[in-house]
């Protein structure tokens, strides 16, 4: 979703110290979906609130899973034989 929104994406190890000075951070995963990180080790990230990139990605994700946008990724398709 980030690349689709024009946000550059790099996958690489990053030192923990670099996270402390980030403008914004977020978790992604099956259970958390897209969740902003307000602080890390009691250090505020950015202004301590959800940033504009996180908001954009979160909204796009929610639009897909709630059927407001086309699911071009196939996330909402049943996989396997079903029950």
N, C-alpha and C positions, 0 to 999 in steps of 0.2 A: 504493500500500500504506500510505503514511503516513496519508492521509486516512481510509482504511478502518479504521485503528487508532485514529482519533480524534486524531491529531497534526495541528495546524494546518499548512497548507501555503500558502506564499506564493512566487511566482516574481518575483524582482526582482534588480537588480544589488546587490551587497553589497561594501563596501570590504574589501580584504585585511585591514586591521587588525582588523575585526570578527571575522574567523575565528580570530584568536589567542586571543580570550576566549570562544570557544564552549564549551559543555559537551561537545559531541561533534560530529563531522563524519563523513561517509562519501561515497565515490564510488559511482555507479551507472553501469552500462553493459552492453553485450552481453558483453564479455570479462570485466569485473570483477564482474559481477552486483551484489552489495552488499558493499562493502569498507570497513571502518572506517579512519579516518585517525588515527593515533596522534600524529603531530606534523606541523607545518608550519614550514618554515624553521628547523628544530631547536628549535621551541617546542612543548612538550607540549600537546596538546589535552585539556582536562578532566584526568582522572587518567592520561592516556597509554594508556588501554585502551578497548576497545569499550564504548560506553555502552548503557544499557537500551533506548533507542529504536532504535538501530542493530541491536541483538540481536533485537528483536521483528520488525523489518522483514526482516532477514536470514533469520530462521527461517521467516517466512511465505512469503518467496520460495522458499526451499529446499523447503518443504512442497508448494508448487504444482508446481515443476519436477520433483520426484521422485514426484508422484502421490499424496502423502499428504493433499492438500487439493484440492478442486475448482478447476479452472482457469477461473474466471469471466471472465478477461481474454482468453482465446483465445491465450495465448502458446505453447501446445504444439501448436497446430493447424498442419498443413502449409499453406503459402501458394503460390499460383501453380500451374503445371501439373505440378510434380514432374519426375522423370526418367524 
